Amino acid sequence: MSEHPNPTDLEAAAKVGPLGRLGRKAANNAGTVFAIWALLAVGLGFFAPKVEHALSGAGWEATGSESVTVRDAASKEFGGMSSYGLMAVVHSDTHKFGDPQFDASVDEAAALLKSDARVSQVVLPQPGMSVSEDGSVAVVRAGAGDNPTEMVRAADDLKEELPAADGVEVVLTGASGMWSDFNVANREAMMKSELISWPITLAILVLAFGSVVAAGLPLLLTILSLVASAGTLYLTTKFFDVSIWAMNFALMFALALGIDYALFIVMRFRGALFGSELPKQDAVALTMDTAGKAVLFSGVTVLISLSAVMLVPSPAFRSMALGIMVSVLFVLAAALTLLPAVLGKLGHKIDNASLPWVHSGEHRSARFERWGEKIWRHPGLAIAGSVAVLLLLAIPVFGLQTGMPSIKVVPEEDGSRIGYALVQESFGTGAPGELQVVVDKSDAEAAAQAARADEGVAAVMPAVRGSADRALIGVIPKTDPSDVATGATIERLRTSLPTSAIVGGAAAENYDLEQSLASATPLVIGVVLVLGFLLLLVALQAPIIAIVGVLTNLLAVGAAFGVAKLVFQDGHGSGLLGFEPQGFLDAWGPVFFFAMIFAISMDYTVFLLSSAKEHWDRSHDPREAMIGGLAHSGRVIFAAAAVMVAVFFTFALSGPLPPKEMGVILGVAVLLDAALVRLILVPALLRVLGKWAWWLPKPLDRLLPNVSFGH
């Protein structure tokens, strides 16, 4: 290697902006940076192992809805007999209610429920109400004496201690029991997916970097970010409920973005260090002033996309978005401080244990340069082919139906699903989704009569008097809680019952959340699109290509949801993936997955277009901007997408249904976005637009801050 770096590169390194100066400072003070991150990791890492037990399975509600009002009233005025009360189902094929052995199991179950401080009261089985006609099934009900999160934890504790006797089975079901079982299955699935994904990830990274040392850096970022995120989420639970899904998504995003950012920065650093022959501190500064700036814009774009989910009025959704945002913040902080410190310390050692065919300085990929030249020669074919595939895959999305998760998200062998099936067989299809009507005592009889007259109602329970001047009436629909007909029944009851009546229950809570999601989805999508465009406009200083970046993202999103419709609604591939189709996609999917897919897509968009912008600023040649941008970012996008697809698809192969939805939809979206949109369609559009891609009107030029990715 020459001992005399290029004077132009030295001059560029000397004139770096704030991020470049931050990178140089981190490289020059690596010991201090390491100490700060070590303290952070140890401090937050102390709390990290506790996070899984502190997170909530509850929170799936529409804040301020009628059904939540009913649940609060049932908790305060009717002894806690709300939707989050516990249900112990006693069943036997050989004994009947009234037999000593059967009744002993009922009494033991009741005593166990009474022994828990979180249970407000216990109601024993009543013939004609909570005992089946043949006497083989009886239900012991326990009131919720605490909030939904604590009732799920109560189910965690109590289900392991339920009595067991020869010929008599006792299982825990209801909303709290279902979430308890789901959380366990989900946790096991996540651990299994992690065990599968980490070796695959490491193998892809070694191939992408060509060096074992370099390949370890993304994993370093990911592990530290995960530890810090987990500890932060645990501390957050001390102030409000955080959904267990927050940790799931935090894990996925920390892994995905940690790899993305490290790939982009490390490859740029190797090019500066070996290709430009700069001193390592200057190579770090130049890297952070270019690739680091793109990473910062990418991270902010992801945060903006996810912040839009906060518009959904549901604690579960807001805490999930919070969990991902926390992980992104830690990944971003590590990428902008810890990674440059490590790079400054390693210097040329970054290529230690490299593969024999690796060339240290090849920042510009010859393969992707040749690919860019092919697209330059045939842009029409590239555009027509990629758009045709994406539109074809997106067509099924017009038949997409959504619904709240049914009992099918719980494994068949779990107690809550067994109990659910027993209740349905014994008391009717709609019995597990019993509706609760809270009404003034003076209107109780009129409300009961109106409910009996409804075509969707199978039975009406006797009114229960509360501590206030109101009554609680149980209404059993004819249809399954996840059936769309149950939602129609809820709407009719809310119209036909006396004005003092409000309708709730677990099925109504799901229905209200689904309606809330449906109304919030257009707003969330609109906010994400507008904010995404504005950020790209600031980053790229070019309105036309900013619009192209946003609109092409929509093609990948539409295609991913089209595939989701075929798989999860129609059941294609359900045998291979090992799940039972619900006949719809979970209602939280469109709004939440849209934000996640858009965030990941924008990640690749920033990498590709920032590189193209750098070449445009240097040459003002549309051909060099397109081909050079693709040559410098294509390998990073390809490698990062390969890791993400592998990680997401491992989630699709294990566990209950929602993680499978998450894995398939995100995996397909990343695959299509990287392979068809970023590496074919957008470069072809750059070719067609030519210099107009980078056009900036003078009035807009005066308004926008000056942002540059090159020197």
N, C-alpha and C positions, 0 to 999 in steps of 0.2 A: 504493500500500500504506500502511496506517495505521502511524504511528510508535509506536503504543501497543498492545503485545501484550495479549492477554487475561490478567488477573491470575491466573485459575485455571491457565492454562498455565504462567505464570511460576513459580507456586507448585509445580506438578508438576515442572518442570524443576529446581527447587532441591532437591527431595526425592528425587532419583533414587538408585538403589542402586549396587552395585559396578560393574556393567557400564556404567551411565550415567556414573558418574564416570570410568571408564576411557575412554569415548568422548570426554568433555569434555577430559580430559587429552591425548588423542591430537590432538584438534582444536586445542587451544591450543599444542601443541608439534609441529606438523606437520613442521617441518624436521628435528627429531630422529628422528621416526618414519620419514620418507623416507630419512634417512641410514642407519638401521639396516637397513631393507629393501633399500636399494641395496647395502650391504655383504654382506647375506645372498645377494642375487641374484647379485652378482659372484663371491663366494666359492664358492657351490655351483654357479653357472653355469659356472665353469671346468671342473668335472667332468662337467657334463650331457651334452656331445657324446660322451663316451666310454661312456655307459651302455649303448647298444645292443650294443656289442661285448663288454661285460663280463657281460651277462645270460646266463642259461643256458637251453638248450632242454631240458635234462634235468630230473631230479627227480620224474618221474612214476612214483612207486613207493610202496609201503606200507612205511614204516619198520619194521624188525624182522621182516618177513615171511620165509617160507621161501625165496621166489624171490630176495630180496635177499641172503640168506645164501649161496645158490648162486652168485650173481654175485661176491660177495666171495671165495668159495673158488676160483672159476675164475680170478679175477685173481691171487690169491696162489700157488695151487698148480699151475695148469695154463697158465702162460705168458700169462695175460691173455686167454684164449679165452672171454671172457664175452659177455653179450648186447650190450655196447657196443663189441665189437670191430668192425673195419671189414671190408667185403666189396666187393672190386672184381670186377665181373662183366664178362668179356670175351666178346663175341658177334660172329659173322659169318655172313652168309648164303652167302658164297662161299668162305670158308676154314674149315679144320677144325683142331681141336687136333692138333698134330704137324706142321702145315704151318709153314714158316719164318716167314711173315708173321704168322700167328696167334700162334706161340710168342714171336716178338719182342715183340708187344704184351703178352703175359703177363709176360715178363721185365722190360719197362719198368715195368709197373704194380707188380710186386713190388719193383723197385729204388726206385721212388718211395715206396712204403709204408715200406720199410726205412730210408729217409733221414730219416724223421720221428722225433724223440726220444720222441714220445708212443706210438709203436708198439713193443710188447715183442718180438714175433716175427712172422715171415711164413711161412705155410704155402702151398706151391704147390699147384696143382690136382692131384688124384689121380683117375685113371680108376676108374670104378665108385663114386666118392664125390662128387667135386666137378667132374666132367666129364660133360656130358650124353651119352646113348647115341649120338647122331649126331655128337658132337664139335663142335657149333656153339657151345656155351656152356661156359665154364670159370670157376670161382670161385677168386680169390686171397683168402685170409683173413689178416687182420692182428690180432694180439692187442692188447688195451687195456692200455697201459702207464701209464695215468693215470686219473683219475676220469671219470665220465660227462660232466661239463661240458666238460672238456678234450678228450675224444674227439669231442664235437660240434664243437668249435673246430678240431680236427684235420681233421675232414671238410670244414669250411668251406675250409681251406687246400688240402687235397689234391685235392678234386674239380675245382678249376680247372686243375690241372696234369696230369691223367690223359692218357696218350698217345693220340694220334689217328693212325690210319693208313687208307689207302684200303681200304675193304671190311671194316674191323675197328672195332668200337665198344667202348669201355670206360666203364663207369659205376660210381658208388659207391652202395651201398645198405646195408641193415641199419638198426638203430635209430639209430645216430649219423648216418648219411647221411640218413635220413628227417627227423630233427629239424633237421638243417642246411638241407635244402631247404624245410621248412615255415617255419623262421624267416625265410628270405629272402622267401618268398611273403607271409608275414604282415607283415613290415616294409614291403614295397611296398604292400600293401593298406591298412595304417594310414596311410601317407603320402597315398595316393590319397583315402582317406576324409576326412583332415584338409583337403585342398585343396577338397573338395566342401563339407564341413560348415561351415567358417569363414565363407564369404560368406553362406550360408543363415542361420547363427546371427546374424550382424551385422544382416541384414535384419529378422529377427524381433525382435531387441532394439530396433532403431530404431522399429519399429511399436509395440512394447510400451511403451517409455519415451516415445516421441514426441519424443525429443531425441538428437541424435548424441553429444553430450558424455556424457549419462547412459548411453547404450547402450555407450559404451566402457569404463565402469567394470567390468562383469562380465568383460570380456576382459582387463582389466588384472589383476584378481585371478587369473584362470585362467592367464595366461601366467607370472606370477611364481610361482604355486604349482607349475606344471609344471616350471619351471626348478629350483626348490628341491627338488622331489620327485625329479627325475632325478638331480641331484647327490647327494642323500642315498642314493638307491638304488645309485649307483655306489660310494659309500664303503661301503655295506653289503656289497657283493660281495667286499670285501677280507676279510670275516670268515666269510661262508658264501654258498652258492649262492642266487641269486635268479632265479626264472623270468622269461623274457622277457615272459610274460603279465602280470607285475606292472606293467610299464610301460604295456601296453595298457590295463589296467583303471584305472591311475592317471590316464592321459590322459582317459578317458571320465568318471571321477568328478570329476576336477578341473574339467572343462568343465561338467558337469551341476550340481554343487553350487556352483561359483563363480557361475554364472548365477542359480541359485535364491536364494542368500543375498544377492547384490547386488540382485536384483530386489526382494526383500522389504524390505531395509534402505533402498535408495534411494527406493522409492515412499513409504515411511513418512517418510523425511526430507523429501521434497518436500511432503508433507501438513503436517508440522510447521512447515516454513519458510514456505511460502506460505499455507497454510490458517490456522495459528495465529499467524503473523506474529511468531514468536520470533526473537531473535538467533541467528545461525547456530550458535554454540557450544552454546546451550541447545537448539536444534533437534536437534543431534547427540546431546546427552545424553539427551533424551527419546526419541529414536529407538532408541538402543542399550539403553535401559532397558526397552523394549517389544519391538520387532522384534529387537534384538540378543539379548535373552533367549531368544526363540523360536528364533533361529538357533543359539544355544549348545545348547539342548536337542535340536534337530534333529541337530546334528553329533555330540553324544554318543550319540544313538540310532543313528546310522549306524555309529559306531565300535563300539558294543556288538554290533550285528547282525553286523558283519564279524569281530569278535574270536571269535565262535562257530565260524568256519571253522577257527580254530587247533586245534580239537578233532580235525580230520581228520589222522591220522598220515601226512602226506605232505609232503615238502619243497616240492614245486611249489605245493600248495594254501596252505601257510603263508606262503610268500613272496609269492604273489599277494595274499592278504589283507593282508599287511604293506605291499605297494606301495600298495594303495588307502588303507589307514589313514594312511600317510605323507602322501599327497596331501590327504586330508580334514583332517588336522591343519594343514597349511600353508594350505589354503583357509579353515579356521576362524580361524586366527591372523590372516590377512590381513583377513578380514571384520570382526574385532573390534578391530583396531588400525589397519591401513593405510587401510581404507575410511573410517572416521570422520575420519581425518586429511585425506584427500582431500576429503571432503564439507565439512569445516570450512574448507578452503582455497578450495574453489569457491564455496560459498555460493549466491547467486542465479545465478551463472554456470552452474550445473548444467543450466539449461534453454536454454543457448545452442544455436543451430542447431536449434531445435525445429520440429516440423511445425506447419502453420498451424492445425490443429483442436485442438491440445493446450491444456488448461487446467491450469495449474501446480499448483493446490491440490487437484485432485480425487483425494484419497486414497480416498474412498468411491465405488465404481463404481455409477453409476445403473443400468447394464445388469444387473449382478449383483444389485443390490437388487431390481429387478423380477423377476429369475429366482427369487430367494429367496421373494418374495411368492407366485409361482405354486406353488412347492413347498409353501409353508405352507398354501395352499388345497387342494392335492391330494396329500397325503403318501402315501396308499395307492397311487395310480397310479405315483408316482415309485419307491416301494419295489418294487412288483410288477414294473414294467418293467425296472428296472436289474438286479434279482436274477435275473429270467428270462433276460436276455441273458447274464449272467455264468455262470449254471449251465449254460446250453446250450453255451457255449463250453468249459466245464470238463469236460463229459461224456467227450470223447475221452481225457482224462488217465488214465482207468481202464484203457486199453489201451496205455499208454506203456511202451515197452521201452528199456532202456539198454545200452550196451556201450562198451568203450574205443575211442578213435579208430582207424579202420582206415587203410590206405594211401590211401584215397580223400580224406583231408584234404590230400594233396599233389597239386599240379597234374600233369596227365597227362604233360606234356612234361618233367618234372624227372627227373634221373638215377636217384634212389632208387626212383621208381615204375616206371620202365622196367626197372631191374634186378630189382625185386620180381616183375614180370610174367614176366621171362625165367627167374628161378629157379623160379617156379610151373610154367611150361610145360615146363621141362626136368627138374625133380626131384619134381614133385607139388604138389598144392594146399597142403599143410601145410608145405612145405619152408621158406618164409620165416619160419615160426614154430617152428623146431626147438627142442624142449625139451632141457634139460640135466639129467642125473641125476648127482649126486655121491654116491658110495657107497663104503663100505669095500671094499678090494681083495678081501677074502675073500668078499664078497657080490656081486661084480661080475657073475659069470656068472648067478647066480640072478636078479639084477635085470634083466639083458638078456633072459632067458627069459620073465620075467613081463611085461616090456614088449611083447615080440613077441606074447604071447598076448592082449593087450588088443585089443578090437574097433575102437578108434579109432586104432590105431597103424599107419602105412604101412611104416615101416622103422626098424631099430635099427642105429646105427653101431658099429663096433668100439670097445671101451673104450680110453681113453687113460690111461696111468699118470701120476700126479702126483708132486710133490715129497714129499708126505706119504704116509701109508698109505691113500690113497684113489684112486679111479678116476673118470673122467668119461665118461659115455655119452650120445651124441646120439640123441634119439628124435624121429622125424618123424611128426607126426599126419597123419591122412587129410584133415582139414578145415582151412579157412582160419583163420589166427590170430584173426580177429575173430568167428568162428562160435561160437555158444553151445556147440556140440558139443565144441569144443576145451577149453572149461572143464570139461565133464563128463569128458573124457579125463584132464585133469590131476588131478581129484578121485579118479578110479579108480586112477590110478598111485600117488598118495600113500597109498592104502589097501592096494593089492596088493603093492607093492614091499617088499623087506626093510626092517626098522626103521631100519637105518643109512642108507637112501637118502633124499635130499631132492631135490625137483623144482623146477627153475627154468627160465631162458631168458626171452627177451623176451615171448613169449605168456603165460608164467606170471606175469611181473611185472605185465602188464596185468590178468590175471585176479585176482591178489591185491589189486591196487589197487581194482578194481571191487568186490570183496567187502568191502574195508575201507570204501569209500564207502557201500555199502549198509547196513553196520552203524552207521556214524557219522551217517548222514542223520537218523534219528529224534531222536538226541541233539541235533544241531545245531539242528534245527527247534524242538525243545522249549525249548532254552536261549534261542534268539532270541525266541520267543513270550513266555516268562516275563520275560526282561529288558526286552523292549519294553513289556510291560504295566506293570512296576514303574516304568519311567522316565516313561511317560505318567501313571501315578498320581501321581508326585511333581510332574510339571509341571502337571497339570490339577486336582489335588486332588479328583478325582471318579472313584470306581472303576467306575461303570456305563459312563460314556462312554469310559474307558480300555479296558475290555473291548470295547466297540463298535469303537474304533479298531483294535484288534489283529485282531478277527475279520473285519472288512470287508477288511482287507489280504489275508486268505487267499482271498477271492473273486477278487481281481485276479490273485493268484499262480496259482490253479487254472485260471483262464481262459487265462492266458498259456501255461501248460504244455499245455493242451488244444490251443491253436493250434500249439504246437511239435510236438505229436504228428502233427497233420495235415500239417504242412509237411515236417518232417525225417524222420519215420518213414515216413509214407505217400507223401511226394513231391509233394504238391499245391503247385504254384507253383515247383517246382524248375527248370523251364525258364526262367521269368522271372528267378529269382534266380541262375541259372547254376551249379548244383551237381548232383552225382550222389548220390542218397539212399543212406545206409548201411543203411537198414532199422531204425534205432534212433537215439535221441538219445545223444550222448556222455555217458558215465556221470558225469562231473564236473558236468554241467549241473544236475541237481536240487538238490544241496546248495549249490553255489556261487551259482547264479542265484537260488535261494530267498533266500539272505542278501542278495544285491544288490537284488532286487525289494523285499523287505521293508524294506530300508534306505531306498530311494527313496520307497516308499509312506508310511513313517513320516515322512519329510521333509514331504510334503504334509499328512499328518495333523496334525503339530505346527503348521504354518502356519494351517490352517483352525481347529482347535480352540483354539489359543492366542488367536486373534482372537475366537472366540466366547466364550471364558472371560473375556476382557477386557471384552466387552460385558455378560456376565452379572454380573461383579463390580460393574460400574458401575450397572446397572439392575435386576438380579434379575428381569428380564422374559424368559421363554423365547423370545418372538417376536423381541425385539431381539437376543438372543444369537445366534439362528440367522440372521436376515436381516442383521443388522449384521456378524456374523462372515463371512458369505459375501460381502457387499458390499465388505468391506475386504481380503479375501484371495483372492477368486475370480479377479480379473484376474492376480494374481501366479501363482497355480497354473496358470491357463490358459496364460499366456505361457511360464512355465518348462517346462511339459509340452510345449508346441509346439516349443521349442528342443530338449529332450531327445529327443523322437520323431524330429525331423529328424536330429539327430546319430546316434542309434542306427540309424536306417534307412540312413544312408549307409554304415555298417559292414556292413550286410546286403547291399549291392550290390556289394561288391568283395572280392577275396581268397579264401583257402581257406575250408573249411567251418566251422571253429570260430568265426571272427569273424562269419560269417553267422548262426550259432545265437545268438551273443551279441546281435547287432543286432536280429534279429527278436523274440526272446523279451523283451528289455528294452524295445524300442520298443513292442511290443504291450501289455506290462504297464503302462507309463507311460500310454499312450493310454487304456486301459480304467480304470486307477486314477483318473486325473484326470477323464475325461469322465463316467464312470458312478458311481464310488465317492465321490470327494471333492466333486464338484459336484452330485450328485443324491442318492445313497443316504444318505450321512452327514447332510446337512442335513435330509432327510426323517425320519431316525431321531431327530434332535434335536427335530423338530416333534412326533413321536409321544411321545417320552419326557418332553417338557416340563421341568418343574423337577427331575424325578428324574434327568435327565442329569447334573445338577450336585450331587446329594446326596452328602454326606460324613458318614459315621457319626462320632459324637463320639470313640469310642476311637481310630479311625484319624486323626482330626484332631489328637489329642494326639501321635501318633507321627510324622506327616509334617512336614517342614520347611515353613515358610510361604513359598509361591511365588505371586507375583502378576504378571500381565501388564499391569495397568492401574494407575491412580492414583485 
